[in-house]
Amino acid sequence: MTQKISAAITGVNGYVPDYVLTNQELEKLVDTNDEWITSRTGIKERRILKGEGLGTSYLGAKAVEGLLEKTNTKPEEIDLLICATVTPDYFFPNSANLICKSVGIRATASFDLSAACSGFLNALATATAFIESGRFKKIIVVGADKMSAIVDYTDRTTCILFGDGAGAVLLEPNTEGLGVQDFILKSDGDGCESLMQKGGGSAYPPTHETIDQKLHYIRQEGQSVFKFAVTRMADVSAEIMERNHLTGDDIAFLVPHQANKRIIDATANRMNIGEEKVMLNIQRYGNTTAATIPLCLWDYEKQLKKGDNLILAAFGGGFTWGSTYLKWAYNSK
Ligand SMILES: CC(C)(COP(=O)(O)OP(=O)(O)OC[C@H]1O[C@@H](n2cnc3c(N)ncnc32)[C@H](O)[C@@H]1OP(=O)(O)O)[C@@H](O)C(=O)NCCC(=O)NCCS
């Protein structure tokens, strides 16, 4: 009898740049204060990548370099590298390609995937299908964003939220029933105008006017995004638990996208999960878009045990949203 192949995360690594942008420092840039930012978002500081010509692939390559080392994997063993990002170094070549170049992965499939803050979950689901089909044996999924490249540091409603970072996981076949068990992915283009970077693409190519109008920066209707996020992230987490017959007691950790602590709390409440079971690093990194979930896994790796049930949940621009149910596949050394 052939055994069912599932896709398991067999290693995780993260990278955040050294420069720490604190709430106090933001107080000097815009009319805001630490108390407002902390109580409304849960964020205390975020990391910023400095250095001319350094883009998202720099962050991703650092995370992947460490992942290969940690998992004793040679670059030539990798079959596919997917990079989820909304801040690619260039429109082309893709950032996955550039990451491969930096870490010595050659003649391998690589592509970027764009689904904003749900990018990592979409990339993980894509990689899962390749592993389950038997097509590929070792896939790296990277979530990386240099959000500081598209943030307007004169806009107090957005500049307090975002930071730079990258996380990467290695995905391999598993025949013990561990790894990704189920996922739900959704999108709704009606959210387009609520959260977007309008300029710089093919609809509004960069001109002096688009720059003057600041169309190359993130624009967000905070409250409508908040409302949509609170219901949809909780809905999709509850839905995946229900259809897999899980209760809050069965879950070792919720791994939520780190956009706003209040959205995370609402999701945990709906799932009937106490805060000790919620991965949280928003206070240190802010919203790193595609990187938040792998960065959480990296931060909490030592607390995870083989067989632990995890629910990953994300929400982002588009709108896009989704959840993943996985069984953690290893005990860390
Ligand atoms: C952006 C966000 C933190 C704003 O919080 P909020 O509680 O909705 O605040 P509001 O937009 O209602 O603004 C309340 C007041 O605070 C002010 N304000 C906004 N940003 C501020 C800041 N950084 N510092 C101080 N005051 C600020 C507003 O101007 C407004 O003032 P007013 O009442 O005089 O008009 C919140 O809407 C949010 O997190 N939205 C979702 C964002 C998100 O998750 N994005 C990523 C999706 S992946």
The ligand as a Gaussian input file, in Angstrom:
#p B3LYP/6-31G(d) Opt

LIG

0 1
 C       -4.525000      51.887000      11.757000
 C       -5.197000      51.615000      13.105000
 C       -4.175000      51.199000      14.132000
 C       -5.874000      52.902000      13.567000
 O       -6.531000      52.646000      14.815000
 P       -8.023000      53.115000      15.046000
 O       -8.366000      52.760000      16.422000
 O       -8.867000      52.514000      13.937000
 O       -7.898000      54.661000      14.897000
 P       -8.722000      55.635000      13.933000
 O       -8.306000      55.440000      12.511000
 O      -10.187000      55.505000      14.279000
 O       -8.208000      57.022000      14.444000
 C       -8.539000      57.527000      15.724000
 C       -7.850000      58.847000      15.904000
 O       -6.448000      58.614000      16.086000
 C       -5.717000      59.418000      15.175000
 N       -4.490000      58.716000      14.797000
 C       -4.268000      57.935000      13.736000
 N       -2.996000      57.495000      13.757000
 C       -2.427000      58.016000      14.853000
 C       -1.152000      57.912000      15.412000
 N       -0.175000      57.185000      14.846000
 N       -0.897000      58.554000      16.573000
 C       -1.842000      59.285000      17.174000
 N       -3.099000      59.427000      16.688000
 C       -3.371000      58.788000      15.541000
 C       -6.657000      59.618000      14.003000
 O       -6.291000      60.753000      13.268000
 C       -7.970000      59.799000      14.719000
 O       -8.055000      61.099000      15.186000
 P       -9.472000      61.894000      15.180000
 O      -10.387000      61.054000      16.036000
 O       -9.119000      63.203000      15.745000
 O       -9.901000      61.899000      13.745000
 C       -6.279000      50.509000      12.979000
 O       -7.363000      50.992000      12.222000
 C       -5.769000      49.265000      12.341000
 O       -4.934000      48.572000      12.896000
 N       -6.318000      48.902000      11.173000
 C       -5.933000      47.684000      10.516000
 C       -4.571000      47.866000       9.948000
 C       -4.007000      46.591000       9.459000
 O       -4.128000      45.582000      10.097000
 N       -3.329000      46.685000       8.327000
 C       -2.603000      45.640000       7.761000
 C       -3.479000      44.615000       7.209000
 S       -2.476000      43.259000       6.819000

